[in-house]
Amino acid sequence: MSRRVTVRFRPHQAIMLAAVIAFVGSLPLASARWYLLPVLLLPLAIAIWAVRSGTDADPAGLRVRALIGQRRIGWSRVAELAADPHGRAVALLTDGERIRLPAVRADDLPRLIAASGQPLDPATPPAPATPPAPAADATGPTGEPTTPPTQ
């Protein structure tokens, strides 16, 4: 039985630390009056977003997760993976829709493509292991025999 490998991309964990600090810092304000208690919801929502959001990639497709929902996209629907001008990864779907992939940067695109099980560029054949040896009777464009350069 083969095991499916999932590559996960998540926001930097410093966001979680910032949410905890914001929560602790807002406690005095929220405890001053009962109607200020909702102030605690903002750092709590940021902490939940930091844990939950991101992009998961496996051979079946992509799963884009946000604070509240998630979306599953099969590789057959992905026409192109590219980077926007800000260095964030974007998936262009076959129906023309563009989806920003949370927590995936332009530098992460090779890892994302590798998770699909596809080569980076299917049109490019693999490079030969050894360079081909020059032919013994090679001729130049004028028909004269060519000689390898001497050092």
PyMOL commands that set and color helices and strands:
alter all, ss='L'
color gray80, all
select helices_A, chain A and resi 14-32+34-52+75-77+106-116
alter helices_A, ss='H'
color red, helices_A
select strands_A, chain A and resi 7-9+54-58+61-65+70-74+78-83+88-93+98-105
alter strands_A, ss='S'
color yellow, strands_A
deselect
rebuild
show_as cartoon
